[in-house]
Structures are given as C-alpha cells and as structure tokens.
Amino acid sequence: MRTTLDPRVAAEAREAALDAIDPDREVAAVAAVVAPETDRRPVLALAANRTYGNDAAAGETALPLTTAPLRGAGSVYKIFTVAAALERGLVEPDTELDVPERYTSRVFDDAGDDYTVENLGSHDDELTLRRALAESPNTPFVALTDRLGSVDPVVDVARRLGLRTTLAAPGPDGRPLAERVRETEQASFTLGPDPTSPLDLANVAATIAAGGMWCPTTVVTRVTDRHGRDVTPPLPPCERAVSAGVAGDLRTALSDGSVDGTASGAAEDADWDRPMIGKTGTTQRSTSAAYVGATDRYAGAVMTFSTGAPTPVCVDPVRTCSDGDLTGGSVPAGTWFDLMAPLHRSTTDAGADTHRPPDGEED
C-alpha cells in the first residue's frame, strides 16, 4: 500500500504538537494537514502530542484524536454562516455589520427562551465582514443567521465545504448532528459548540483555498494484492462546493486574522509573512479551541482539548484547570504556525511541492 502521507510534513506536525503540549498534561494538541488540490485531496499529515495506546500515565490515548469529532471548534463555524450569506448576496467582504455588545435573536429561541449572545472583549460599533471575522465578536454572526432565517443554509454549505464526517456523526440520541441542528433550528451552530473532526476542518480550508472545489480526503494512493494487482478502492469524485466567486470572497474575508486579528500574535511569533486564510475558534469555558488555515500549498487544522471529560484548559503551562483561558489564537494558532512556517521556508514558488506523484510512505 502506498500512502499520501508526507514524511517531512508529518515530522513537522508531530514536532509542533509535542512542542505545544507535553504528552502527560491530559490535554491534546492535534493537527491535520492536506494538500488543497482541485482534483484530489491527499492527506499529508495526521499528528498529535499523544501516542496511541492504553497507558495514560505514559501519555497515551486510545481516542481517534485527528479524525473523529470529539470537541467543539468554536468560532471557526462562523465561516459557514458567512459562506451561506455570501451565496445569497446578503453580504460582501467589506459590508459593514453592526456589532452590539449584546444581541437577542428575532428568529431563533433557546428551548422556548430568548436566544441571546454577548461579545467577549470590546469592539467597534461597526465592523466590515472581514474585520468581524478577524476580531470574532459573536453578535454580528447570530444577527447574520437571523437574516438567513434558518440554519438550513448554514448546515448545507458546511457539508458542501467539507464538514461531512462531523455532520454525519451520531449524538447521544443516535441522530446525526446535521439532523439535530436542522430540527431544533440551533442558532448556536454558528458559534461551533458541537464535536468537530480536525481532518474535516482541514478539508474545509482546502476547499476554500482550491477555489470552491471539494474533494474527499484520502491517505491511500495505491493498494496491490499479493500478486501485484491493483485493488485500490475508487474514491468519490470531487464536487464544486461553492462557486469560484464565493470561494474568492471567502478567501478575502478570511485574510485579516493573521495580520491584525485573533491569530496575529501567533503569526508574528513565527515571523509569518505569506498570504493566507485563517480563523480561530474557542468554545465556552475554554474546554477546546481550534485554528484552521490555508495557503496555496497546504491546508491544516489544529485543535486543543482535554482528553478526559470536557474540562477547561489553561495555558502557560498548558493544563486542565477550573477556569480556562485557552483560545484559538493561543495554542492552536501557535501550533499551526510552528508547523507551517518551516514548511513554507523550505519551498519556493518555483519549486513548490505539488504532491503529484505523492512523496508518501509505503506500508
């Protein structure tokens, strides 16, 4: 069997995860990296700070950390609300949005009560869409969901962009996440509280970077039987998830976060100076956080969360605690840039990796 895994990318991902969090902290740092190609989506790396096994004292875990939906991704999901609004012509990247400190939905409720959200931190009274994504206040995105009138278009575009394993995953009642969110008109979907697959998030970034073309992620390029015959299973075809125009607007709207936004500190620490898209996310009580980003060469997602029951996570040092301060712009973004910076320094525009044919591993 020949895989798509790139030893160089995998090594950088593993090193970045281990540098971020000691394996014995009961907190995971996981990374998934894919190539944002338009006709295939090779998985280049799946890495974590914890190895697979049943010895927790040795920093092992049996959880499928990089592929399964285990914890929420927070405000990363604002990408999907924005994509749905762009498709319907409700906004453009430089559309001004009201940013009240507190907002009560006029369309959705919370089990019969008013659904009200507040912002963390202070923001201008108005922000452009791209600045709102960079600073990540909550209120304008719930208001944007109100303008859509339903969570259906948000869930639909999330699936098309690549959140497929996540949306199909059964919850405690056995129903897939997509079904539960649609039936309950869960307005909080835009704030990302639901368990999310890191590999799905990496593919979402790749779809946007690839001009709106979704492809199924794959770690296998060729399988042969004992007689040398090719028995590689066929992959589903790539699909146009969103129009090239919507993908271009998404790239523009997501371009400020690493320059002057919630991930700018992590980007500066890594001496990052390349064009990219990115979005941070943090769940309530800081029980998990995420960063997703892409360049023209690599798309990746990093998530940080406790490996036991959902527990707040503190940073400096990273550990579980009673009152968390983990954010998507801290450990996840820092790990993403620590992973990506050396990969981009080692390639040039003239000699970039195309991953065709894949420089993979054989098992």
C-alpha positions as CSV (number, residue, x, y, z in Angstrom):
1,M,0.0,0.0,0.0
2,R,1.3,3.5,-0.9
3,T,0.1,6.4,1.2
4,T,-0.2,10.1,0.6
5,L,1.5,10.9,4.0
6,D,4.5,13.2,3.5
7,P,7.3,12.3,6.0
8,R,8.5,15.9,6.1
9,V,5.1,17.4,6.8
10,A,4.3,14.6,9.3
11,A,7.5,15.2,11.2
12,E,6.9,19.0,11.4
13,A,3.3,18.3,12.6
14,R,4.4,15.9,15.3
15,E,7.2,18.2,16.5
16,A,4.9,21.2,16.6
17,A,2.3,19.2,18.6
18,L,4.9,18.0,21.1
19,D,6.4,21.4,21.5
20,A,2.9,22.8,22.2
21,I,1.9,20.4,25.0
22,D,3.7,17.8,27.0
23,P,2.0,14.4,26.5
24,D,1.5,13.9,30.2
25,R,-0.8,17.0,30.6
26,E,-4.1,15.2,29.7
27,V,-4.5,17.9,27.0
28,A,-4.3,17.0,23.3
29,A,-2.8,19.1,20.5
30,V,-3.8,17.5,17.2
31,A,-3.0,18.6,13.7
32,A,-4.3,17.5,10.3
33,V,-2.7,18.7,7.0
34,V,-4.0,18.2,3.5
35,A,-3.0,19.5,0.0
36,P,-5.6,21.9,-1.4
37,E,-5.6,20.5,-4.9
38,T,-8.6,20.8,-7.2
39,D,-8.9,17.2,-8.3
40,R,-7.7,15.2,-5.3
41,R,-7.2,15.8,-1.6
42,P,-4.2,13.9,-0.3
43,V,-3.7,13.8,3.5
44,L,-0.1,14.8,4.2
45,A,-0.1,14.5,8.0
46,L,-2.1,13.4,11.0
47,A,-0.3,14.1,14.2
48,A,-0.9,14.5,17.9
49,N,1.2,15.1,21.0
50,R,-0.1,11.9,22.5
51,T,0.6,8.4,21.0
52,Y,-2.0,5.7,20.5
53,G,-2.2,3.2,23.4
54,N,-3.9,2.5,26.7
55,D,-1.3,3.7,29.1
56,A,-2.5,7.2,30.1
57,A,0.4,7.6,32.6
58,A,2.8,7.3,29.6
59,G,0.9,10.0,27.7
60,E,-1.0,7.5,25.5
61,T,-4.7,7.7,24.5
62,A,-6.9,5.3,22.5
63,L,-9.1,8.2,21.2
64,P,-9.0,8.9,17.4
65,L,-7.8,12.4,18.0
66,T,-7.2,13.6,14.5
67,T,-10.2,12.2,12.6
68,A,-13.2,11.9,14.9
69,P,-15.4,14.7,16.1
70,L,-14.6,14.8,19.8
71,R,-14.8,18.5,20.8
72,G,-16.1,21.8,19.5
73,A,-14.2,24.2,17.2
74,G,-15.9,27.4,18.4
75,S,-16.0,30.4,16.1
76,V,-14.4,28.6,13.2
77,Y,-18.0,27.8,12.3
78,K,-18.6,31.4,11.6
79,I,-17.1,30.5,8.2
80,F,-20.2,28.6,7.3
81,T,-22.6,31.4,8.2
82,V,-20.6,33.8,6.1
83,A,-20.5,31.4,3.2
84,A,-24.3,31.0,3.3
85,A,-24.7,34.7,3.4
86,L,-22.3,35.3,0.5
87,E,-24.2,32.8,-1.6
88,R,-27.4,34.6,-1.1
89,G,-25.9,38.0,-1.8
90,L,-26.6,39.3,1.7
91,V,-23.0,40.5,2.3
92,E,-19.7,41.1,0.7
93,P,-16.2,41.1,2.3
94,D,-16.4,44.8,3.0
95,T,-20.0,45.0,4.1
96,E,-20.4,46.9,7.3
97,L,-22.0,44.9,10.1
98,D,-23.5,46.2,13.4
99,V,-21.6,44.9,16.4
100,P,-23.8,45.4,19.5
101,E,-22.4,44.2,22.8
102,R,-25.4,42.0,23.3
103,Y,-27.9,40.6,20.7
104,T,-31.2,38.7,21.1
105,S,-32.3,36.7,18.1
106,R,-35.5,37.8,16.5
107,V,-35.8,34.4,14.7
108,F,-34.5,31.7,17.0
109,D,-35.1,30.7,20.6
110,D,-33.3,28.6,23.1
111,A,-35.8,25.8,24.2
112,G,-38.6,28.4,24.4
113,D,-36.4,31.2,26.0
114,D,-34.8,34.1,24.2
115,Y,-31.6,33.3,22.5
116,T,-29.1,36.0,23.5
117,V,-25.4,36.2,22.9
118,E,-22.7,38.6,24.1
119,N,-19.3,39.5,22.9
120,L,-16.1,38.8,24.8
121,G,-13.9,41.9,24.8
122,S,-14.7,45.3,23.2
123,H,-15.2,46.0,19.5
124,D,-16.1,49.0,17.4
125,D,-19.9,49.5,16.9
126,E,-19.5,48.6,13.3
127,L,-17.0,46.3,11.5
128,T,-16.6,45.1,8.0
129,L,-17.3,41.4,7.5
130,R,-13.6,40.7,7.1
131,R,-12.7,42.6,10.3
132,A,-15.5,40.9,12.1
133,L,-14.0,37.5,11.1
134,A,-10.6,38.7,12.2
135,E,-11.8,40.0,15.6
136,S,-14.5,37.4,16.0
137,P,-17.3,39.1,18.0
138,N,-20.4,36.9,18.3
139,T,-23.3,39.2,17.9
140,P,-23.0,40.1,14.2
141,F,-22.9,36.4,13.2
142,V,-26.0,35.5,15.1
143,A,-27.6,38.5,13.5
144,L,-26.5,37.3,10.1
145,T,-28.1,33.9,10.9
146,D,-31.3,35.8,11.6
147,R,-31.1,37.4,8.2
148,L,-30.8,33.9,6.6
149,G,-34.0,32.9,8.5
150,S,-32.9,29.4,9.2
151,V,-29.8,27.3,10.0
152,D,-30.5,25.1,7.0
153,P,-28.4,27.0,4.5
154,V,-25.6,27.2,7.1
155,V,-25.6,23.4,7.6
156,D,-25.9,22.8,3.9
157,V,-22.8,24.9,3.0
158,A,-20.9,23.4,5.9
159,R,-21.4,19.9,4.5
160,R,-20.5,21.0,1.0
161,L,-17.3,22.7,2.1
162,G,-16.2,19.5,3.9
163,L,-17.7,19.1,7.3
164,R,-19.1,15.7,6.3
165,T,-17.9,13.3,9.0
166,T,-18.8,15.8,11.6
167,L,-22.3,16.4,10.4
168,A,-23.0,12.7,10.0
169,A,-21.7,11.7,13.4
170,P,-24.5,10.5,15.8
171,G,-25.1,12.3,19.0
172,P,-26.2,10.9,22.4
173,D,-29.7,10.3,20.9
174,G,-28.3,8.5,17.9
175,R,-29.3,11.2,15.4
176,P,-26.7,12.8,13.1
177,L,-25.6,16.3,14.1
178,A,-27.0,17.8,10.9
179,E,-30.4,16.4,11.6
180,R,-30.5,17.6,15.2
181,V,-29.3,21.1,14.3
182,R,-31.9,21.4,11.5
183,E,-34.8,20.1,13.6
184,T,-34.1,22.3,16.5
185,E,-33.1,25.3,14.4
186,Q,-29.9,25.5,16.6
187,A,-28.8,29.1,16.1
188,S,-25.7,28.4,18.2
189,F,-24.4,26.3,15.3
190,T,-22.6,29.4,14.1
191,L,-20.6,29.5,17.3
192,G,-19.3,25.9,16.9
193,P,-20.2,24.2,20.2
194,D,-20.6,20.7,18.6
195,P,-17.9,18.0,18.3
196,T,-15.8,18.5,15.2
197,S,-13.3,16.4,13.2
198,P,-9.9,18.2,12.8
199,L,-9.5,16.4,9.4
200,D,-12.9,17.8,8.3
201,L,-11.7,21.3,9.3
202,A,-8.5,20.9,7.3
203,N,-10.6,19.9,4.3
204,V,-12.9,22.9,4.7
205,A,-9.8,25.2,4.5
206,A,-8.6,23.2,1.5
207,T,-11.9,23.6,-0.3
208,I,-11.9,27.3,0.1
209,A,-8.2,27.6,-1.0
210,A,-8.9,25.4,-4.0
211,G,-11.5,27.8,-5.4
212,G,-14.5,26.1,-4.0
213,M,-13.7,22.5,-5.2
214,W,-14.4,19.8,-2.5
215,C,-12.6,16.5,-2.8
216,P,-12.7,13.5,-0.5
217,T,-9.6,13.2,1.7
218,T,-7.5,10.2,1.1
219,V,-4.4,8.6,2.7
220,V,-4.1,5.9,0.1
221,T,-2.9,6.2,-3.5
222,R,-2.4,2.6,-4.4
223,V,-3.2,-0.8,-3.0
224,T,-2.0,-4.1,-4.5
225,D,-2.8,-7.7,-3.6
226,R,-0.2,-10.4,-3.1
227,H,0.0,-10.9,-6.9
228,G,0.8,-7.2,-7.5
229,R,-2.6,-6.5,-9.0
230,D,-4.0,-3.0,-8.3
231,V,-7.0,-3.3,-6.0
232,T,-7.2,0.4,-5.0
233,P,-10.7,1.3,-4.0
234,P,-12.3,4.1,-6.0
235,L,-12.8,7.5,-4.4
236,P,-16.0,9.6,-4.8
237,P,-15.4,12.3,-7.4
238,C,-14.6,15.9,-6.4
239,E,-17.5,18.3,-6.4
240,R,-18.0,22.0,-6.7
241,A,-18.9,23.1,-3.2
242,V,-19.4,26.8,-3.8
243,S,-18.8,29.0,-6.8
244,A,-15.4,30.3,-7.6
245,G,-16.7,33.8,-6.8
246,V,-18.0,32.8,-3.3
247,A,-14.7,31.0,-2.6
248,G,-12.8,34.1,-3.7
249,D,-14.9,36.3,-1.3
250,L,-14.3,33.8,1.5
251,R,-10.6,34.0,0.9
252,T,-10.8,37.8,1.1
253,A,-13.0,37.7,4.2
254,L,-10.7,35.3,6.0
255,S,-7.4,37.1,5.1
256,D,-7.1,39.5,8.1
257,G,-6.9,37.3,11.1
258,S,-3.2,36.5,10.9
259,V,-2.3,40.2,10.1
260,D,-4.4,42.1,12.6
261,G,-6.7,39.8,14.4
262,T,-7.1,36.9,16.9
263,A,-4.2,35.0,15.3
264,S,-1.8,37.9,14.6
265,G,0.3,37.3,17.8
266,A,1.0,33.7,16.8
267,A,1.8,34.7,13.2
268,E,4.2,37.4,14.4
269,D,5.9,34.9,16.8
270,A,6.6,32.7,13.8
271,D,7.8,35.5,11.5
272,W,4.9,34.7,9.1
273,D,4.7,36.9,6.1
274,R,2.8,34.9,3.5
275,P,-0.8,35.4,2.2
276,M,-3.2,33.0,3.8
277,I,-6.7,32.5,5.1
278,G,-7.4,31.6,8.7
279,K,-9.9,31.5,11.5
280,T,-9.7,30.9,15.3
281,G,-12.3,29.3,17.5
282,T,-12.9,28.9,21.2
283,T,-15.7,27.1,23.0
284,Q,-17.4,28.1,26.2
285,R,-15.3,27.7,29.4
286,S,-12.2,27.2,27.1
287,T,-12.8,23.4,27.1
288,S,-11.5,23.3,23.5
289,A,-10.1,25.6,20.8
290,A,-9.2,25.4,17.2
291,Y,-7.3,27.1,14.4
292,V,-7.9,26.4,10.7
293,G,-5.9,28.0,7.9
294,A,-4.6,27.5,4.4
295,T,-2.1,28.8,1.8
296,D,-1.9,27.9,-1.8
297,R,0.3,24.9,-0.7
298,Y,-1.1,23.5,2.5
299,A,-4.3,23.5,4.4
300,G,-4.4,22.5,8.0
301,A,-6.3,22.5,11.3
302,V,-5.1,22.3,14.8
303,M,-7.4,21.6,17.8
304,T,-6.6,21.6,21.5
305,F,-8.8,20.0,24.2
306,S,-8.7,17.9,27.3
307,T,-8.5,14.1,26.6
308,G,-10.8,13.2,29.5
309,A,-14.3,14.7,30.2
310,P,-14.7,18.2,28.7
311,T,-12.7,20.3,31.2
312,P,-11.4,23.9,31.0
313,V,-7.9,24.3,29.7
314,C,-5.3,26.8,30.9
315,V,-2.2,27.9,29.1
316,D,1.3,28.8,30.3
317,P,1.7,26.0,31.1
318,V,-1.0,24.1,29.2
319,R,-3.0,22.0,31.7
320,T,-6.6,21.3,32.8
321,C,-7.9,23.7,35.3
322,S,-11.1,25.1,36.9
323,D,-11.2,28.4,35.0
324,G,-9.7,28.1,31.5
325,D,-8.0,30.8,29.4
326,L,-7.3,28.7,26.3
327,T,-8.2,30.4,23.0
328,G,-7.9,29.6,19.4
329,G,-5.3,32.3,19.0
330,S,-3.1,30.8,21.6
331,V,-2.0,27.1,21.5
332,P,-3.9,26.1,18.3
333,A,-2.8,29.1,16.2
334,G,0.7,28.9,17.7
335,T,1.0,25.2,16.8
336,W,-0.4,25.8,13.3
337,F,2.3,28.5,12.5
338,D,5.0,26.4,14.2
339,L,4.1,23.6,11.8
340,M,3.6,25.7,8.6
341,A,6.4,28.2,8.9
342,P,9.3,25.8,8.3
343,L,7.4,24.0,5.5
344,H,7.0,27.3,3.6
345,R,10.5,28.4,4.3
346,S,11.8,25.2,2.7
347,T,9.9,25.7,-0.6
348,T,9.8,28.4,-3.2
349,D,7.2,29.4,-5.7
350,A,9.3,27.9,-8.5
351,G,9.9,24.6,-6.7
352,A,6.8,24.1,-4.6
353,D,5.7,20.6,-3.6
354,T,2.8,19.5,-5.8
355,H,2.4,16.1,-4.1
356,R,1.9,14.6,-7.5
357,P,3.1,11.9,-7.6
358,P,2.9,11.8,-3.8
359,D,6.2,11.6,-1.8
360,G,4.5,9.2,0.5
361,E,5.2,6.2,2.7
362,E,4.7,2.6,1.9
363,D,3.4,0.1,4.4
